Amino acid sequence: MDKTIADRLKEARNKAGMHQEDAARSMEMSRPTLSAIESGKRVVSAEEVRKFSALYDVSSNWLLYGDNSEEEARMRRLGKYYQLYSKLNATEQNEVIKFIEQILNK
């Protein structure tokens, strides 16, 4: 059976490690509203799809259509980065983490 947008939203939230309450708060909606969206009882607006995409760090195409080619490419890149990272010693790994944190805090 093909997954619906409701199924993919729930899956993305779970993969992001978020509870409904946290996701609803981030989306500025009530938890019952998010629950209705995830159960397919409420339609999702285009703007909400965009916000969910950003919140869960998944592509809008994947949420809407299940197209995960972008996601698969991103996961392959992450896998390559992890392989390189795992070859570093603990001190080098800490340096990489500090560098990433500096970039993110700009």
N, CA, C and O atoms as a printed pandas DataFrame, in Angstrom:
     atom_number atom_name residue_name chain_id  residue_number  x_coord  y_coord  z_coord
0              1         N          MET        A               1    0.838   -1.184    0.000
1              2        CA          MET        A               1    0.000    0.000    0.000
2              3         C          MET        A               1    0.881    1.246    0.000
3              4         O          MET        A               1    1.854    1.327    0.751
4              5         N          ASP        A               2    0.537    2.207   -0.842
5              6        CA          ASP        A               2    1.284    3.457   -0.894
6              7         C          ASP        A               2    0.991    4.290    0.347
7              8         O          ASP        A               2   -0.128    4.320    0.858
8              9         N          LYS        A               3    2.030    4.958    0.806
9             10        CA          LYS        A               3    1.869    5.828    1.962
10            11         C          LYS        A               3    1.223    7.138    1.535
11            12         O          LYS        A               3    1.405    7.599    0.408
12            13         N          THR        A               4    0.479    7.721    2.439
13            14        CA          THR        A               4   -0.144    9.019    2.209
14            15         C          THR        A               4    0.746   10.104    2.786
15            16         O          THR        A               4    1.721    9.817    3.479
16            17         N          ILE        A               5    0.405   11.348    2.497
17            18        CA          ILE        A               5    1.158   12.452    3.088
18            19         C          ILE        A               5    1.061   12.387    4.614
19            20         O          ILE        A               5    2.024   12.704    5.313
20            21         N          ALA        A               6   -0.092   11.978    5.123
21            22        CA          ALA        A               6   -0.259   11.844    6.571
22            23         C          ALA        A               6    0.734   10.824    7.130
23            24         O          ALA        A               6    1.360   11.064    8.163
24            25         N          ASP        A               7    0.875    9.689    6.447
25            26        CA          ASP        A               7    1.826    8.655    6.877
26            27         C          ASP        A               7    3.257    9.188    6.860
27            28         O          ASP        A               7    4.030    8.951    7.789
28            29         N          ARG        A               8    3.603    9.919    5.781
29            30        CA          ARG        A               8    4.964   10.433    5.661
30            31         C          ARG        A               8    5.246   11.518    6.703
31            32         O          ARG        A               8    6.365   11.616    7.207
32            33         N          LEU        A               9    4.243   12.329    7.026
33            34        CA          LEU        A               9    4.439   13.344    8.068
34            35         C          LEU        A               9    4.726   12.685    9.418
35            36         O          LEU        A               9    5.622   13.108   10.148
36            37         N          LYS        A              10    3.974   11.671    9.731
37            38        CA          LYS        A              10    4.186   10.955   10.999
38            39         C          LYS        A              10    5.559   10.281   11.004
39            40         O          LYS        A              10    6.283   10.338   11.998
40            41         N          GLU        A              11    5.907    9.647    9.892
41            42        CA          GLU        A              11    7.209    8.992    9.776
42            43         C          GLU        A              11    8.349   10.005    9.942
43            44         O          GLU        A              11    9.320    9.748   10.655
44            45         N          ALA        A              12    8.219   11.152    9.280
45            46        CA          ALA        A              12    9.258   12.183    9.360
46            47         C          ALA        A              12    9.394   12.714   10.786
47            48         O          ALA        A              12   10.506   12.940   11.263
48            49         N          ARG        A              13    8.261   12.913   11.467
49            50        CA          ARG        A              13    8.305   13.385   12.854
50            51         C          ARG        A              13    9.009   12.362   13.741
51            52         O          ARG        A              13    9.846   12.718   14.570
52            53         N          ASN        A              14    8.665   11.100   13.561
53            54        CA          ASN        A              14    9.300   10.047   14.371
54            55         C          ASN        A              14   10.792    9.959   14.097
55            56         O          ASN        A              14   11.588    9.823   15.026
56            57         N          LYS        A              15   11.181   10.038   12.817
57            58        CA          LYS        A              15   12.605    9.983   12.480
58            59         C          LYS        A              15   13.353   11.188   13.028
59            60         O          LYS        A              15   14.543   11.101   13.332
60            61         N          ALA        A              16   12.650   12.318   13.155
61            62        CA          ALA        A              16   13.264   13.516   13.729
62            63         C          ALA        A              16   13.329   13.425   15.254
63            64         O          ALA        A              16   13.931   14.280   15.904
64            65         N          GLY        A              17   12.712   12.390   15.822
65            66        CA          GLY        A              17   12.747   12.185   17.264
66            67         C          GLY        A              17   11.864   13.156   18.027
67            68         O          GLY        A              17   12.150   13.490   19.177
68            69         N          MET        A              18   10.802   13.606   17.398
69            70        CA          MET        A              18    9.917   14.581   18.028
70            71         C          MET        A              18    8.602   13.937   18.452
71            72         O          MET        A              18    8.071   13.058   17.775
72            73         N          HIS        A              19    8.096   14.396   19.584
73            74        CA          HIS        A              19    6.761   14.013   20.021
74            75         C          HIS        A              19    5.765   14.951   19.350
75            76         O          HIS        A              19    6.125   16.048   18.922
76            77         N          GLN        A              20    4.506   14.513   19.261
77            78        CA          GLN        A              20    3.490   15.360   18.636
78            79         C          GLN        A              20    3.416   16.731   19.303
79            80         O          GLN        A              20    3.295   17.747   18.619
80            81         N          GLU        A              21    3.486   16.766   20.609
81            82        CA          GLU        A              21    3.369   18.039   21.343
82            83         C          GLU        A              21    4.473   19.014   20.918
83            84         O          GLU        A              21    4.211   20.193   20.679
84            85         N          ASP        A              22    5.701   18.513   20.827
85            86        CA          ASP        A              22    6.831   19.363   20.431
86            87         C          ASP        A              22    6.682   19.851   18.990
87            88         O          ASP        A              22    6.910   21.024   18.698
88            89         N          ALA        A              23    6.300   18.944   18.100
89            90        CA          ALA        A              23    6.134   19.315   16.694
90            91         C          ALA        A              23    4.994   20.320   16.542
91            92         O          ALA        A              23    5.113   21.293   15.797
92            93         N          ALA        A              24    3.908   20.086   17.240
93            94        CA          ALA        A              24    2.763   20.997   17.164
94            95         C          ALA        A              24    3.157   22.398   17.647
95            96         O          ALA        A              24    2.799   23.401   17.030
96            97         N          ARG        A              25    3.883   22.449   18.736
97            98        CA          ARG        A              25    4.338   23.738   19.266
98            99         C          ARG        A              25    5.224   24.441   18.244
99           100         O          ARG        A              25    5.071   25.640   18.013
100          101         N          SER        A              26    6.139   23.712   17.637
101          102        CA          SER        A              26    7.026   24.291   16.630
102          103         C          SER        A              26    6.246   24.778   15.403
103          104         O          SER        A              26    6.628   25.757   14.762
104          105         N          MET        A              27    5.170   24.092   15.091
105          106        CA          MET        A              27    4.337   24.456   13.937
106          107         C          MET        A              27    3.278   25.499   14.295
107          108         O          MET        A              27    2.528   25.956   13.432
108          109         N          GLU        A              28    3.224   25.869   15.570
109          110        CA          GLU        A              28    2.246   26.838   16.079
110          111         C          GLU        A              28    0.815   26.362   15.825
111          112         O          GLU        A              28   -0.034   27.106   15.334
112          113         N          MET        A              29    0.581   25.088   16.179
113          114        CA          MET        A              29   -0.756   24.512   16.090
114          115         C          MET        A              29   -0.972   23.647   17.328
115          116         O          MET        A              29   -0.024   23.353   18.056
116          117         N          SER        A              30   -2.191   23.249   17.561
117          118        CA          SER        A              30   -2.468   22.389   18.715
118          119         C          SER        A              30   -2.071   20.947   18.405
119          120         O          SER        A              30   -1.973   20.551   17.243
120          121         N          ARG        A              31   -1.847   20.176   19.460
121          122        CA          ARG        A              31   -1.519   18.774   19.263
122          123         C          ARG        A              31   -2.677   18.029   18.601
123          124         O          ARG        A              31   -2.428   17.193   17.734
124          125         N          PRO        A              32   -3.960   18.300   18.980
125          126        CA          PRO        A              32   -5.051   17.630   18.271
126          127         C          PRO        A              32   -5.087   17.952   16.768
127          128         O          PRO        A              32   -5.470   17.103   15.964
128          129         N          THR        A              33   -4.695   19.164   16.392
129          130        CA          THR        A              33   -4.649   19.513   14.972
130          131         C          THR        A              33   -3.587   18.678   14.266
131          132         O          THR        A              33   -3.830   18.135   13.189
132          133         N          LEU        A              34   -2.401   18.579   14.883
133          134        CA          LEU        A              34   -1.339   17.757   14.294
134          135         C          LEU        A              34   -1.778   16.301   14.216
135          136         O          LEU        A              34   -1.514   15.624   13.222
136          137         N          SER        A              35   -2.436   15.825   15.244
137          138        CA          SER        A              35   -2.932   14.451   15.248
138          139         C          SER        A              35   -3.914   14.232   14.100
139          140         O          SER        A              35   -3.871   13.193   13.441
140          141         N          ALA        A              36   -4.795   15.196   13.856
141          142        CA          ALA        A              36   -5.758   15.087   12.757
142          143         C          ALA        A              36   -5.045   15.067   11.405
143          144         O          ALA        A              36   -5.447   14.344   10.494
144          145         N          ILE        A              37   -3.991   15.862   11.284
145          146        CA          ILE        A              37   -3.213   15.873   10.038
146          147         C          ILE        A              37   -2.558   14.517    9.828
147          148         O          ILE        A              37   -2.630   13.950    8.738
148          149         N          GLU        A              38   -1.915   13.990   10.879
149          150        CA          GLU        A              38   -1.199   12.721   10.767
150          151         C          GLU        A              38   -2.129   11.527   10.569
151          152         O          GLU        A              38   -1.698   10.477   10.092
152          153         N          SER        A              39   -3.395   11.680   10.930
153          154        CA          SER        A              39   -4.337   10.579   10.724
154          155         C          SER        A              39   -5.124   10.747    9.424
155          156         O          SER        A              39   -5.982    9.926    9.100
156          157         N          GLY        A              40   -4.823   11.830    8.675
157          158        CA          GLY        A              40   -5.478   12.054    7.398
158          159         C          GLY        A              40   -6.862   12.655    7.507
159          160         O          GLY        A              40   -7.612   12.673    6.531
160          161         N          LYS        A              41   -7.210   13.151    8.692
161          162        CA          LYS        A              41   -8.543   13.740    8.898
162          163         C          LYS        A              41   -8.575   15.239    8.598
163          164         O          LYS        A              41   -9.644   15.845    8.536
164          165         N          ARG        A              42   -7.407   15.819    8.415
165          166        CA          ARG        A              42   -7.315   17.251    8.102
166          167         C          ARG        A              42   -6.329   17.441    6.957
167          168         O          ARG        A              42   -5.256   16.837    6.935
168          169         N          VAL        A              43   -6.702   18.276    6.024
169          170        CA          VAL        A              43   -5.862   18.571    4.864
170          171         C          VAL        A              43   -4.709   19.485    5.304
171          172         O          VAL        A              43   -4.868   20.314    6.200
172          173         N          VAL        A              44   -3.567   19.322    4.668
173          174        CA          VAL        A              44   -2.387   20.128    4.967
174          175         C          VAL        A              44   -2.257   21.199    3.889
175          176         O          VAL        A              44   -2.359   20.902    2.699
176          177         N          SER        A              45   -2.036   22.432    4.303
177          178        CA          SER        A              45   -1.855   23.516    3.333
178          179         C          SER        A              45   -0.441   23.482    2.760
179          180         O          SER        A              45    0.453   22.850    3.322
180          181         N          ALA        A              46   -0.254   24.160    1.652
181          182        CA          ALA        A              46    1.076   24.238    1.024
182          183         C          ALA        A              46    2.081   24.864    1.984
183          184         O          ALA        A              46    3.217   24.400    2.080
184          185         N          GLU        A              47    1.675   25.907    2.690
185          186        CA          GLU        A              47    2.565   26.567    3.644
186          187         C          GLU        A              47    2.940   25.614    4.781
187          188         O          GLU        A              47    4.083   25.614    5.239
188          189         N          GLU        A              48    1.986   24.808    5.233
189          190        CA          GLU        A              48    2.278   23.836    6.289
190          191         C          GLU        A              48    3.249   22.772    5.785
191          192         O          GLU        A              48    4.136   22.345    6.525
192          193         N          VAL        A              49    3.092   22.343    4.540
193          194        CA          VAL        A              49    4.030   21.369    3.969
194          195         C          VAL        A              49    5.436   21.955    3.985
195          196         O          VAL        A              49    6.391   21.272    4.353
196          197         N          ARG        A              50    5.565   23.213    3.588
197          198        CA          ARG        A              50    6.874   23.877    3.588
198          199         C          ARG        A              50    7.461   23.917    4.997
199          200         O          ARG        A              50    8.647   23.645    5.184
200          201         N          LYS        A              51    6.636   24.253    5.985
201          202        CA          LYS        A              51    7.112   24.338    7.372
202          203         C          LYS        A              51    7.470   22.956    7.933
203          204         O          LYS        A              51    8.484   22.798    8.613
204          205         N          PHE        A              52    6.628   21.961    7.640
205          206        CA          PHE        A              52    6.942   20.595    8.079
206          207         C          PHE        A              52    8.258   20.130    7.458
207          208         O          PHE        A              52    9.083   19.507    8.126
208          209         N          SER        A              53    8.442   20.434    6.195
209          210        CA          SER        A              53    9.660   20.048    5.487
210          211         C          SER        A              53   10.884   20.619    6.190
211          212         O          SER        A              53   11.870   19.911    6.400
212          213         N          ALA        A              54   10.824   21.886    6.551
213          214        CA          ALA        A              54   11.946   22.528    7.243
214          215         C          ALA        A              54   12.117   21.955    8.648
215          216         O          ALA        A              54   13.239   21.683    9.076
216          217         N          LEU        A              55   11.018   21.772    9.360
217          218        CA          LEU        A              55   11.077   21.270   10.737
218          219         C          LEU        A              55   11.685   19.879   10.798
219          220         O          LEU        A              55   12.519   19.604   11.660
220          221         N          TYR        A              56   11.274   19.000    9.893
221          222        CA          TYR        A              56   11.723   17.609    9.918
222          223         C          TYR        A              56   12.946   17.367    9.043
223          224         O          TYR        A              56   13.471   16.254    9.003
224          225         N          ASP        A              57   13.398   18.394    8.349
225          226        CA          ASP        A              57   14.561   18.304    7.472
226          227         C          ASP        A              57   14.392   17.209    6.421
227          228         O          ASP        A              57   15.263   16.359    6.234
228          229         N          VAL        A              58   13.245   17.256    5.740
229          230        CA          VAL        A              58   12.967   16.359    4.622
230          231         C          VAL        A              58   12.493   17.219    3.455
231          232         O          VAL        A              58   12.098   18.367    3.656
232          233         N          SER        A              59   12.527   16.685    2.257
233          234        CA          SER        A              59   12.094   17.469    1.100
234          235         C          SER        A              59   10.569   17.524    1.020
235          236         O          SER        A              59    9.871   16.592    1.420
236          237         N          SER        A              60   10.082   18.630    0.498
237          238        CA          SER        A              60    8.639   18.774    0.273
238          239         C          SER        A              60    8.146   17.725   -0.715
239          240         O          SER        A              60    7.040   17.204   -0.575
240          241         N          ASN        A              61    8.972   17.415   -1.717
241          242        CA          ASN        A              61    8.590   16.384   -2.692
242          243         C          ASN        A              61    8.356   15.049   -2.012
243          244         O          ASN        A              61    7.423   14.324   -2.358
244          245         N          TRP        A              62    9.196   14.727   -1.052
245          246        CA          TRP        A              62    9.012   13.457   -0.352
246          247         C          TRP        A              62    7.717   13.481    0.457
247          248         O          TRP        A              62    6.954   12.516    0.443
248          249         N          LEU        A              63    7.472   14.591    1.166
249          250        CA          LEU        A              63    6.239   14.679    1.952
250          251         C          LEU        A              63    5.009   14.565    1.056
251          252         O          LEU        A              63    4.056   13.862    1.389
252          253         N          LEU        A              64    5.033   15.254   -0.074
253          254        CA          LEU        A              64    3.863   15.284   -0.948
254          255         C          LEU        A              64    3.683   14.009   -1.761
255          256         O          LEU        A              64    2.571   13.496   -1.885
256          257         N          TYR        A              65    4.766   13.507   -2.307
257          258        CA          TYR        A              65    4.651   12.439   -3.297
258          259         C          TYR        A              65    5.394   11.151   -2.961
259          260         O          TYR        A              65    5.252   10.149   -3.661
260          261         N          GLY        A              66    6.176   11.176   -1.902
261          262        CA          GLY        A              66    6.971   10.003   -1.567
262          263         C          GLY        A              66    8.238    9.903   -2.384
263          264         O          GLY        A              66    8.950    8.901   -2.313
264          265         N          ASP        A              67    8.529   10.948   -3.170
265          266        CA          ASP        A              67    9.748   10.985   -3.981
266          267         C          ASP        A              67   10.923   11.223   -3.047
267          268         O          ASP        A              67   11.069   12.305   -2.478
268          269         N          ASN        A              68   11.749   10.216   -2.898
269          270        CA          ASN        A              68   12.855   10.340   -1.955
270          271         C          ASN        A              68   14.219   10.344   -2.629
271          272         O          ASN        A              68   15.227   10.049   -1.986
272          273         N          SER        A              69   14.264   10.674   -3.907
273          274        CA          SER        A              69   15.559   10.674   -4.593
274          275         C          SER        A              69   16.506   11.691   -3.954
275          276         O          SER        A              69   17.697   11.420   -3.805
276          277         N          GLU        A              70   15.980   12.861   -3.577
277          278        CA          GLU        A              70   16.812   13.853   -2.891
278          279         C          GLU        A              70   17.269   13.318   -1.541
279          280         O          GLU        A              70   18.426   13.477   -1.154
280          281         N          GLU        A              71   16.355   12.689   -0.842
281          282        CA          GLU        A              71   16.662   12.147    0.482
282          283         C          GLU        A              71   17.713   11.034    0.378
283          284         O          GLU        A              71   18.632   10.971    1.194
284          285         N          GLU        A              72   17.579   10.171   -0.612
285          286        CA          GLU        A              72   18.550    9.095   -0.789
286          287         C          GLU        A              72   19.933    9.651   -1.106
287          288         O          GLU        A              72   20.936    9.147   -0.601
288          289         N          ALA        A              73   19.992   10.679   -1.934
289          290        CA          ALA        A              73   21.279   11.311   -2.263
290          291         C          ALA        A              73   21.890   11.933   -1.009
291          292         O          ALA        A              73   23.095   11.827   -0.779
292          293         N          ARG        A              74   21.068   12.572   -0.214
293          294        CA          ARG        A              74   21.548   13.188    1.028
294          295         C          ARG        A              74   22.060   12.121    1.988
295          296         O          ARG        A              74   23.090   12.313    2.634
296          297         N          MET        A              75   21.356   11.005    2.087
297          298        CA          MET        A              75   21.786    9.927    2.976
298          299         C          MET        A              75   23.099    9.308    2.494
299          300         O          MET        A              75   23.943    8.938    3.310
300          301         N          ARG        A              76   23.274    9.193    1.186
301          302        CA          ARG        A              76   24.545    8.679    0.662
302          303         C          ARG        A              76   25.691    9.618    1.040
303          304         O          ARG        A              76   26.764    9.168    1.444
304          305         N          ARG        A              77   25.454   10.931    0.904
305          306        CA          ARG        A              77   26.487   11.905    1.280
306          307         C          ARG        A              77   26.803   11.802    2.763
307          308         O          ARG        A              77   27.970   11.824    3.154
308          309         N          LEU        A              78   25.767   11.691    3.590
309          310        CA          LEU        A              78   25.986   11.567    5.029
310          311         C          LEU        A              78   26.767   10.303    5.363
311          312         O          LEU        A              78   27.625   10.310    6.245
312          313         N          GLY        A              79   26.467    9.222    4.656
313          314        CA          GLY        A              79   27.193    7.977    4.869
314          315         C          GLY        A              79   28.672    8.127    4.550
315          316         O          GLY        A              79   29.529    7.620    5.274
316          317         N          LYS        A              80   28.963    8.830    3.459
317          318        CA          LYS        A              80   30.362    9.067    3.090
318          319         C          LYS        A              80   31.051    9.938    4.141
319          320         O          LYS        A              80   32.192    9.681    4.523
320          321         N          TYR        A              81   30.337   10.976    4.604
321          322        CA          TYR        A              81   30.913   11.850    5.633
322          323         C          TYR        A              81   31.185   11.061    6.910
323          324         O          TYR        A              81   32.212   11.250    7.561
324          325         N          TYR        A              82   30.255   10.178    7.259
325          326        CA          TYR        A              82   30.439    9.381    8.468
326          327         C          TYR        A              82   31.644    8.456    8.339
327          328         O          TYR        A              82   32.407    8.293    9.291
328          329         N          GLN        A              83   31.816    7.854    7.176
329          330        CA          GLN        A              83   32.970    6.975    6.970
330          331         C          GLN        A              83   34.270    7.743    7.169
331          332         O          GLN        A              83   35.200    7.252    7.809
332          333         N          LEU        A              84   34.328    8.944    6.618
333          334        CA          LEU        A              84   35.534    9.774    6.795
334          335         C          LEU        A              84   35.712   10.157    8.261
335          336         O          LEU        A              84   36.813   10.066    8.805
336          337         N          TYR        A              85   34.627   10.584    8.892
337          338        CA          TYR        A              85   34.655   11.008   10.294
338          339         C          TYR        A              85   35.124    9.871   11.200
339          340         O          TYR        A              85   35.906   10.092   12.125
340          341         N          SER        A              86   34.646    8.657   10.933
341          342        CA          SER        A              86   34.983    7.522   11.794
342          343         C          SER        A              86   36.456    7.135   11.710
343          344         O          SER        A              86   36.967    6.436   12.585
344          345         N          LYS        A              87   37.141    7.588   10.657
345          346        CA          LYS        A              87   38.571    7.306   10.522
346          347         C          LYS        A              87   39.430    8.254   11.359
347          348         O          LYS        A              87   40.625    8.022   11.541
348          349         N          LEU        A              88   38.818    9.315   11.863
349          350        CA          LEU        A              88   39.560   10.287   12.673
350          351         C          LEU        A              88   39.698    9.787   14.102
351          352         O          LEU        A              88   38.875    9.005   14.578
352          353         N          ASN        A              89   40.747   10.244   14.784
353          354        CA          ASN        A              89   40.868    9.910   16.205
354          355         C          ASN        A              89   39.950   10.847   16.999
355          356         O          ASN        A              89   39.375   11.777   16.434
356          357         N          ALA        A              90   39.817   10.606   18.294
357          358        CA          ALA        A              90   38.876   11.358   19.135
358          359         C          ALA        A              90   39.160   12.862   19.123
359          360         O          ALA        A              90   38.229   13.666   19.074
360          361         N          THR        A              91   40.426   13.241   19.168
361          362        CA          THR        A              91   40.787   14.661   19.159
362          363         C          THR        A              91   40.360   15.311   17.847
363          364         O          THR        A              91   39.804   16.409   17.845
364          365         N          GLU        A              92   40.619   14.633   16.738
365          366        CA          GLU        A              92   40.238   15.162   15.425
366          367         C          GLU        A              92   38.710   15.244   15.285
367          368         O          GLU        A              92   38.182   16.193   14.706
368          369         N          GLN        A              93   38.020   14.249   15.816
369          370        CA          GLN        A              93   36.556   14.279   15.774
370          371         C          GLN        A              93   36.017   15.476   16.554
371          372         O          GLN        A              93   35.087   16.146   16.104
372          373         N          ASN        A              94   36.598   15.743   17.716
373          374        CA          ASN        A              94   36.179   16.907   18.506
374          375         C          ASN        A              94   36.426   18.203   17.757
375          376         O          ASN        A              94   35.617   19.128   17.834
376          377         N          GLU        A              95   37.530   18.282   17.035
377          378        CA          GLU        A              95   37.829   19.470   16.240
378          379         C          GLU        A              95   36.795   19.664   15.141
379          380         O          GLU        A              95   36.369   20.787   14.875
380          381         N          VAL        A              96   36.397   18.582   14.510
381          382        CA          VAL        A              96   35.384   18.656   13.460
382          383         C          VAL        A              96   34.066   19.157   14.051
383          384         O          VAL        A              96   33.418   20.024   13.465
384          385         N          ILE        A              97   33.667   18.624   15.199
385          386        CA          ILE        A              97   32.424   19.043   15.852
386          387         C          ILE        A              97   32.484   20.527   16.205
387          388         O          ILE        A              97   31.519   21.256   15.974
388          389         N          LYS        A              98   33.602   20.977   16.758
389          390        CA          LYS        A              98   33.752   22.394   17.100
390          391         C          LYS        A              98   33.651   23.268   15.849
391          392         O          LYS        A              98   33.024   24.327   15.880
392          393         N          PHE        A              99   34.263   22.829   14.756
393          394        CA          PHE        A              99   34.212   23.575   13.505
394          395         C          PHE        A              99   32.773   23.687   13.002
395          396         O          PHE        A              99   32.334   24.765   12.600
396          397         N          ILE        A             100   32.052   22.588   13.026
397          398        CA          ILE        A             100   30.652   22.591   12.587
398          399         C          ILE        A             100   29.823   23.537   13.467
399          400         O          ILE        A             100   28.998   24.301   12.967
400          401         N          GLU        A             101   30.056   23.472   14.774
401          402        CA          GLU        A             101   29.312   24.351   15.691
402          403         C          GLU        A             101   29.615   25.819   15.404
403          404         O          GLU        A             101   28.718   26.658   15.477
404          405         N          GLN        A             102   30.877   26.140   15.077
405          406        CA          GLN        A             102   31.226   27.514   14.735
406          407         C          GLN        A             102   30.481   27.963   13.486
407          408         O          GLN        A             102   29.971   29.082   13.437
408          409         N          ILE        A             103   30.416   27.113   12.492
409          410        CA          ILE        A             103   29.718   27.449   11.250
410          411         C          ILE        A             103   28.232   27.692   11.524
411          412         O          ILE        A             103   27.651   28.651   11.017
412          413         N          LEU        A             104   27.632   26.828   12.318
413          414        CA          LEU        A             104   26.208   26.938   12.594
414          415         C          LEU        A             104   25.869   28.162   13.435
415          416         O          LEU        A             104   24.756   28.681   13.352
416          417         N          ASN        A             105   26.806   28.622   14.235
417          418        CA          ASN        A             105   26.551   29.753   15.119
418          419         C          ASN        A             105   26.851   31.101   14.479
419          420         O          ASN        A             105   26.741   32.131   15.143
420          421         N          LYS        A             106   27.225   31.118   13.213
421          422        CA          LYS        A             106   27.527   32.391   12.529
422          423         C          LYS        A             106   26.274   33.178   12.303
423          424         O          LYS        A             106   26.326   34.273   11.743
